[in-house]
Amino acid sequence: MAKTYDLVVIGTGTAASIAASRCRSAGWRVAVIDHLPFGGTCALRGCDPKKVLVGAAEAVDHAWRMRGRGIEGGQPLIRWQELIAFKRSFTGPVPAMKEKSFATSGIDAYHGRARFTGPRTVEVAGVGLEARLVLIATGAVPMRLDIPGENHLVTSTDFLELDALPKRIVLVGGGYIAAEFSHIAARAGAKVTVLEFADRMLTPFDPDLVDLLMTKSREIGIDLRMSTRVEGVEKTFGGFKVRAASGDKRQTVEADLVVHAAGRVPDLDALNLAAARIDCHKQRLKLNAFLQSTSNPAVYAAGDAAGIGPPLTPVAGDDGRVAAANMLNGNHEKSNYLGVPSVAFTIPPIARVGMLEAEAREKGLRIQVKHEKTADWYTARRVAEDASGFKVIVEQGSGRILGAHLIGPHADEVINVFALAIHHGLTSQHLKSTIFGYPTAASDIGYML
């Protein structure tokens, strides 16, 4: 006989945990299911562990930049095994803590693959669950590349668990994972090659600032090959051969490790969505504005599995809140992604919020664009960082900030000020008239407007 619940949540990441907790606090009977260690991508396989590795790479890079500027002595090196052990001090306790949290809250937790058996029924590890509502919050997985030898590629999860860093690494793709991992690995002493199909990396970011980052990447020894299509991966006696093409030119890159960095898609394939009459289109759930399935009103989705907002942890958290509100009180709340910032934690970081310059022009908006390289500004010069700049787009007349794009020291923090402005409709004059702490990176904002 099936166990009955008010809500069954598939996943235990940020969106899943927030929704499960809110519904349980309202007195609902709630269950969560996950075939992976409890905690989700961000805490275990993404943002948090990655940032630990970035921190070490930043420390080493800062010392390199400051040589001859007051820093001398032996050059610091990354001891990879020690760094991974430090990283595991953050990720290791998470699954047990998450499981204890569920138990303390009275949420039933199941380990295993969830599979729909009907519109409101799910099976996990041979146990049947029946629910009034189901929330899909399964996150995302690497997209299929459909190339020969694809099975030889490791994922970003695998990279973050490496006990030893290989000497030669090829990253297939040029998005967040490739940008961030290439900077970590290069500063840890690996020879890194990036193969990207587009003509530049990080295509969602401002192209002028990406050019600064790509120049920096090449300066630290990363081999960036743009407009390059990967055609296959072969296992060899000493490692791997990656076959690629750029136009009519064929090339081969030898590697000890090949990493999938070509994008992720919602993790839906194992759910047996057809049994629940849940419609999809191009690997995306068909959802209404309330994060509810258009074909099965008993099913909601949140976070990367929903695939509506930017694939970011704060978005997943807000989706979880919105989905819970709608499940508890009927459909009345919609997600608001206005002013959501995005950061690639390269060294230095690159960040964006709002519109790109090209997007604003395509919309026919009357805009003022301020763009400058800032390597000679105090914030960058103080730490000897030459990859530094900004581009801010302001609407003429209203003074509304439409977009902000940053690269350089503390760009990952300063972008949040612009996000606040865009989300709440603050104008350039509002920011210019604000007195920021000095000397800080935020105190540069007035000069960007």
Order of alpha helices (4+ residues) and beta strands (2+ residues): beta-alpha-beta-alpha-alpha-alpha-alpha-beta-beta-beta-beta-beta-alpha-beta-alpha-beta-alpha-beta-beta-beta-beta-beta-beta-beta-beta-beta-alpha-beta-beta-alpha-beta-alpha-beta-beta-alpha-alpha
